[in-house]
Amino acid sequence: MHHRWGMPFHTYIAACHSNTAIYIGVTGDLQKRMHQHASGQGGVHTSKYRIRKLVYMESYETLPEAIAREAKLKRWRRAWKNELIKEQNPTWADRTLDASFL
């Protein structure tokens, strides 16, 4: 079951310009969330490391599913996270504009 307006929930990974720092999160509005990151409203970690670009995303129908995936990804080794990102986004390009089509 989808929440408001039939939109899914997203588990996402955002990165800084050099891809050395990443952030894993969950949101129901990916465009709005990435705008918050871009304007420095994403929290201490994302502000400190200037984490601004969306490099990976998955969609889920329920919030508990998205949160469970977020928790799992956060426990992964960094090398595994890097490989996951590269499978979907080999160049680590900013996918924020792509998210507007979700």
N, C-alpha and C positions, 0 to 999 in steps of 0.2 A: 504494500500500500504506500503510495506516495504522499508526502506532506503537501503543504500549500501549493496550489496551481499545478499539481502533478509533477513537480520537479524532484529529481532524485537527490540523495545526499552524496557528497564526494569525500573520499579520502585522497589527500594530495600531498605532494612533496614540492616544496619551494626551495630555491637555492640562491646564494649570493652570486655576484658577477663571476667570481673565479671558481665557483662550484666547490669551494673548500668547506663551506658551512651550509647545512641543510636544515629544514624544518618540516616535520610531518604533522598534518592537521586534518580536521574534519569540518565540513561546512555544508550548509544547504544552499548557499549562494556563492559560488566560486568567484564570479566577477567582483562582487562586493568585497569578499575576503581578500582577494589579490589587490584591490584598490587600497584596502586598509594596510596591507603589507607595504605597498608602494609609498604610502604617505607616512610610514613610520608608526602606524597604530597597531601593529601586529603583536606587540609585546616586547619584553626586554631582550630576549634572544634574537628575535628577528630584526629589531631596531639596531642592536649592537653590531650584528654581523651584516647589516644591510641586505637582508634576505628579501628579494623583490621579484624574482622570476619564478613562474610556475613551470616545473620541469616534468611532472608526472601526475596523473590523476586516474582514479577509478571511481565508478558510480555504483551506488547501492540503493535499493528501494527503501530500506529502513535505516533509521539512525543507529540502532544497536549493531547492525551489520557493519556500518561504516566505522563506528567506534572500535569494534572488535578488530577490524583490519588495521586501523591506526595503531592500536596497542601491540599487535603482532609485529608490524613493521618497525616500531620503535625498539623492539627487543632484538631485531636483526643486527648482525655485524654491518659496519659501514660498507665493506666491500660488496655485500649482498645487495644493499640498497643501491649502490652505484650500478650494479649489473641490471637491476630491475629498471632503473631509469633509462639506461642505455638501450634496453630491449624496446622500449616505447619511444624513446627520444635520443637517438644515437649522438646528436650534437649538443644535447642539453640546451636546446633553443628555448626561448621563453614562449610558453604555450598559452599565455593569458588570453590572447585574442581568440585562440581555438576554443577556449572555455565558453566564449559567448554563444557558441553554437550548440551547447549542450542543452 
